[in-house]
Amino acid sequence: MKISELFKSGKPVLSFEVFPPKKTSGVESITAAVDELAQIRPAYISVTYGAGGNTANTFTRDIAAHIKNDCGIESMAHITCVNNSKDEVLTIMNSFAEAGVKNILALRGDINPNVPPKTDFKHASELISFIREHHEYDDIGISGACYPEGHTEAENLTADILNLRKKVDAGAEELISQLFFDNAFFYDFREKAKIAGINVPISAGIMPVTSKSQIERMVTMCGASLPQKFVRMVTKYESRPEALIDAGIAYAADQITDLLANGVDGIHLYTMNNPYVARKIVGIIEKLL
Ligand code: FAD
């Protein structure tokens, strides 16, 4: 089923994101965590794609196929184009289709300064147009990424939203947001996106914080602002790892409660492959969905 169908009920859609193991470990190393996450019964689970993006990277496909075929949960495979040619994209799309994976998150991917990007695609919108031109993939749902605080390379939020419109015009059927810790950014972005004529569902990406190093890594990568309330929480509990996990769960649940009260289309939980944290959060918010 295309993910866009899930939004038609008008109820907020809860989804999870997982990431594949490092190349040195097998897919089996995360199967138990994925199975536990599937038991929480989100509407779908997405699987990230290694930034290096080579066609030998089959982990994303294998995990997405396992979620769909063995766990009975709709899945979404991420795919990036920065390091893939058109032929490579077709090879990957065929392997997704053969494995029964029916949804993709079409991304450009981050540009690695040590790996010159391939030249077939400059932006995610070009990847989406290319896939949409291939009618053999008409039954594949396509989603895109969006950035409530603006993408780090964009001149400003308005310019980024105008580019986002191109992604939707190319065929993205819904959007999943970058993580954020201050809902005000999301509400402002959602309003501006609507004014720009973006009318597809937008899921809010929420990352529960479970360690200080995780926050530092994420913030360096995506540039999310840290509100005072959040910084106070981390500062207070950083030396007590178990307390920080509980505080991170409480913070994420509070963010989600507010988003649901404000009519969000969906919640996309960056689970970090941690079923304990996901289960706790869903336990708090499930009756609100
Ligand atoms: P684009 O939509 O191409 O945007 C990139 C930049 O180009 C933006 O600044 C935008 O404003 C600008 N732009 C876009 N279109 C145009 C245009 N036509 N003309 C001029 N400028 C334009 N990375 C991975 O490697 N693997 C993953 O699995 C992964 N999963 C992600 C999941 C989510 C939900 C999110 C939010 C991000 C994910 N990323 C992942 C990170 C993503 O690859 C990076 O943020 C990347 O830098 C941008 O990807 P994009 O698809 O948003 O790019």
Boltz pocket constraint, residues with backbone or C-beta under 6 A from the ligand:
constraints:
  - pocket:
      binder: B
      contacts: [[A, 47], [A, 48], [A, 49], [A, 50], [A, 51], [A, 78], [A, 79], [A, 80], [A, 105], [A, 106], [A, 107], [A, 108], [A, 109], [A, 110], [A, 111], [A, 122], [A, 123], [A, 124], [A, 125], [A, 144], [A, 145], [A, 146], [A, 151], [A, 152], [A, 153], [A, 154], [A, 155], [A, 159], [A, 160], [A, 161], [A, 163], [A, 164], [A, 166], [A, 167], [A, 176], [A, 177], [A, 178], [A, 179], [A, 205]]
      max_distance: 6.0
